[in-house]
Amino acid sequence: MNRKTTIVCSAPDLASMNIKENLLAMHDWERDGDVYESDRVRIVEVDKLHIFCDHIDSKLERRGLPTNLIIFASKHKSDSSKRLFSAHFTGNVSDAKFGGNPRELAPAAPQLLRPVLHSMRDLAADTGAGYEVSMESTHHGPTALSVPSIYIEIGSTETEWVDSDAGRIVASAILDLDQNLDLNLDSNSNRDPDGEVRTSGYPVAVGFGGGHYAHRQTKLIFETEITFGHNFPKYQLDDLDDGLIRDALLKSNADFAYFDRKSMNAAQRNRISAVIEDLGYEVLRERTIRERFGR
């Protein structure tokens, strides 16, 4: 079989099954047992939660289902009970309470983050569904993956997880990603050897600071031409060592870093920026990002 983008749906996850049902209804698929195939995309159902799917890429390879990109269709759970569509990447900066390995980051798919957030926002606005749309910071498993992946989620309670309109919006946004898939398959950075950003693909930032829902980073995705890879909220910053910072940049195919400066203290800014600059990357202020990549 061809190497394809794989949408992983989890049987115990109500939102995931909602998204799957809508994917099947909205597109033509060829079924082979628990696998559904189209030209460039396949759906695979697993019997456990996504966060425990370490090495799923190699397991699929052994089944004759090689993949170059994984989309985890999932629920988002929050005490705030907000109606939310979100997307994020996976990794642990300390222990591994919710899947994956301690202090490990999975390869990110930043070229998909921006278009899926835009698509979910536009579709939600068109339907009047009342859902907010946000990027989330890096958290939970799986982390042991060799191909890029992204979580795309419906939040935040069972009411939203089984909302058929929400499932339709997320499924449609996932199918709309087909035009962006090729941008994410190049494992090399968007940076030229001299450090300048190339014209192909969206410029990629790794984010530091802010809250879990990365308000300023999300605004930059909606108001400029950039996208984000891994992002670390203020409560994770003291757990980041040099190796994790390096991995975040490399596994995001990053072009530069961005600080939500007001949420960071001077010691954090100085320590993290020194590591980033030693690795040959810039830290760009919001004003500079808007000047270079504004619309």
C-alpha positions in Angstrom: 0.0 0.0 0.0 1.0 3.6 -0.5 2.4 5.7 2.3 -0.6 7.9 3.2 -1.7 10.4 5.8 -3.4 8.5 8.5 -6.4 9.7 10.5 -6.4 7.8 13.8 -9.7 7.5 15.5 -10.1 6.1 19.0 -13.1 3.8 19.8 -13.4 4.9 23.5 -13.3 8.6 22.5 -16.8 9.9 21.7 -15.6 12.9 19.8 -13.3 10.8 17.8 -16.1 8.5 16.8 -18.3 11.5 15.9 -15.5 12.9 13.7 -15.1 9.4 12.1 -18.8 9.1 11.3 -18.7 12.4 9.5 -15.5 11.6 7.6 -17.1 8.5 6.3 -20.3 10.3 5.3 -18.5 13.2 3.6 -15.9 11.3 1.4 -15.6 8.2 -0.8 -13.7 5.4 1.0 -12.8 1.8 0.2 -13.2 -0.3 3.3 -10.8 -3.1 4.3 -11.8 -4.4 7.7 -11.3 -1.5 10.2 -9.3 0.6 7.6 -10.9 3.0 5.2 -8.8 4.1 2.2 -8.9 7.0 -0.3 -6.2 8.2 -2.7 -4.1 10.0 -0.2 -5.7 9.5 3.2 -6.7 6.5 5.3 -8.7 6.1 8.5 -7.6 3.7 11.2 -9.5 2.9 14.3 -7.7 2.0 17.5 -9.2 0.4 20.7 -7.4 2.7 23.2 -7.0 6.4 23.7 -4.7 8.2 21.3 -2.4 9.4 24.1 -1.2 5.8 24.5 -0.4 5.3 20.8 3.4 5.4 21.0 5.0 3.8 18.0 1.7 3.6 16.1 3.6 4.6 12.9 5.9 1.6 13.0 3.0 -0.6 14.0 1.0 0.5 11.0 4.1 0.0 8.8 4.3 -3.6 10.0 0.6 -4.0 9.0 1.3 -2.8 5.5 -0.2 0.6 6.2 2.8 3.0 6.0 2.2 6.6 6.9 4.0 9.9 6.5 1.7 12.0 8.7 -0.8 11.3 11.5 -3.9 13.2 12.4 -5.3 12.3 15.8 -9.1 13.1 15.8 -9.9 13.5 19.4 -11.9 15.0 22.2 -10.7 17.9 24.3 -11.6 17.9 28.0 -11.6 21.0 30.2 -13.1 22.1 33.5 -14.2 25.4 31.8 -16.8 23.5 29.7 -16.2 25.9 26.8 -17.3 25.0 23.3 -14.0 24.7 21.6 -12.2 23.5 18.5 -8.5 23.1 19.1 -5.3 21.7 17.7 -1.9 21.0 19.1 1.2 18.9 19.1 2.3 16.3 21.6 5.2 16.0 24.1 6.2 15.9 27.7 8.6 18.4 29.3 8.7 16.6 32.6 7.0 13.4 33.6 4.6 11.4 31.5 1.3 11.3 33.4 -0.8 11.1 30.2 1.0 8.9 27.8 4.3 9.1 26.0 7.7 9.2 27.5 9.1 11.7 30.0 11.0 14.7 28.5 10.3 13.7 24.9 8.6 15.6 22.1 7.0 14.1 19.0 7.6 15.5 15.6 5.1 18.4 14.9 3.2 19.2 11.7 3.1 23.0 11.8 2.1 23.4 8.2 -1.2 21.8 9.1 -1.9 23.8 12.3 -2.6 27.1 10.6 -4.9 25.9 7.8 -6.9 23.6 10.2 -7.5 26.4 12.7 -8.5 28.8 9.9 -10.8 26.2 8.4 -12.5 25.4 11.7 -12.9 29.1 12.5 -14.5 29.8 9.2 -16.8 26.8 9.2 -17.9 27.5 12.8 -18.7 31.1 11.9 -20.7 30.0 8.8 -22.8 27.6 10.8 -23.2 29.8 13.9 -22.2 26.8 16.1 -20.8 29.0 18.8 -17.4 27.3 19.1 -14.2 29.2 19.9 -11.1 28.1 18.0 -7.6 28.0 19.6 -4.2 26.5 19.3 -3.1 24.7 22.5 0.3 24.3 23.9 2.3 21.0 23.7 1.1 18.4 26.1 0.6 14.6 26.7 1.4 11.6 24.6 2.1 10.0 22.3 5.7 11.1 22.0 7.5 8.1 20.5 6.7 8.7 16.8 9.0 9.1 13.8 6.5 11.0 11.6 4.9 14.3 12.1 1.5 14.4 13.8 -1.2 16.8 15.0 -4.2 16.5 17.4 -7.4 18.1 16.2 -10.1 18.2 18.9 -13.7 18.9 19.9 -14.1 20.3 23.4 -14.9 20.4 26.1 -17.7 18.1 27.5 -19.7 15.1 26.3 -22.4 17.5 25.0 -19.9 18.9 22.5 -18.1 15.5 21.8 -21.3 14.0 20.4 -22.5 17.2 18.7 -23.0 16.1 15.0 -22.5 19.7 13.8 -19.2 19.9 15.6 -18.2 16.5 14.1 -19.1 17.7 10.7 -17.0 20.9 11.1 -13.9 19.1 12.3 -14.2 16.3 9.6 -14.6 19.0 6.9 -11.5 20.8 8.2 -9.5 17.6 8.2 -10.5 16.8 4.6 -9.7 20.4 3.6 -6.1 19.8 4.7 -5.5 17.6 1.7 -4.3 20.7 -0.3 -1.7 21.4 2.5 -0.4 17.8 3.0 2.6 18.2 0.6 3.9 21.2 2.5 4.4 19.0 5.6 6.1 16.0 4.0 9.5 17.8 3.5 11.5 16.9 6.6 13.9 19.8 6.1 13.5 23.2 7.7 12.0 26.1 5.8 15.3 27.9 6.4 17.9 28.5 3.7 21.5 27.9 4.6 22.0 31.6 5.3 19.1 31.5 7.8 16.5 33.3 5.6 13.0 32.0 5.5 12.1 30.3 2.3 9.0 31.3 0.3 7.5 27.8 0.3 5.3 26.9 3.2 4.4 29.1 6.2 7.2 30.5 8.3 7.3 28.4 11.5 7.8 29.7 15.1 8.3 27.8 18.3 6.5 29.6 21.1 7.5 30.2 24.7 5.2 31.7 27.3 1.6 32.5 27.7 -1.2 30.2 28.8 -2.2 26.7 27.8 -4.4 28.1 25.0 -1.6 30.3 23.7 -3.8 33.4 23.1 -1.1 35.6 21.6 0.2 32.8 19.4 -3.3 32.0 18.2 -3.8 35.6 17.2 -0.6 35.6 15.2 -1.8 32.6 13.3 -5.0 34.3 12.5 -3.6 37.8 11.8 -0.2 37.1 10.1 1.2 34.5 7.6 3.0 32.4 10.2 2.3 29.1 11.9 3.6 27.5 15.1 5.2 24.2 15.9 5.8 23.2 19.5 4.6 25.8 22.1 5.4 25.9 25.8 3.3 27.9 28.3 4.7 29.8 31.2 4.2 27.0 33.6 6.5 24.7 31.6 9.4 27.1 31.0 11.4 26.2 34.1 11.3 22.5 33.0 12.8 23.2 29.6 16.5 22.2 29.3 18.8 22.8 26.4 18.0 19.5 24.8 14.3 20.0 24.8 14.6 23.5 23.4 16.8 22.1 20.6 14.4 19.3 19.9 11.4 21.7 19.8 13.1 23.7 17.1 14.2 20.7 15.1 11.0 18.7 15.5 9.0 21.8 14.4 11.2 22.5 11.4 11.3 26.0 12.9 12.5 29.2 11.4 12.5 31.3 14.5 11.2 31.5 18.1 8.6 33.8 19.6 8.3 34.8 23.3 5.0 35.9 25.0 7.4 38.3 26.8 5.0 39.7 29.4 4.3 36.2 30.8 8.1 35.4 31.2 10.5 36.7 33.8 13.9 38.1 32.8 15.8 35.0 33.9 13.6 32.8 31.7 13.9 35.1 28.7 17.7 35.3 29.0 18.3 31.6 29.6 16.0 30.4 26.8 17.1 33.1 24.3 20.8 32.2 24.8 20.1 28.6 23.9 18.0 29.5 20.9 20.7 32.0 19.6 23.5 29.5 20.2 21.6 27.1 17.9 21.5 29.7 15.2 17.8 30.9 15.5 16.4 34.3 16.1 13.8 35.3 18.7 11.4 37.6 17.0 9.2 40.1 18.8 5.5 40.3 17.9 6.0 43.7 16.2 8.7 42.2 13.9 6.6 39.2 13.0 3.7 41.5 12.1 6.1 43.7 10.0 7.7 40.7 8.2 4.7 38.4 7.8 1.7 40.7 8.2 -1.2 40.5 5.7 
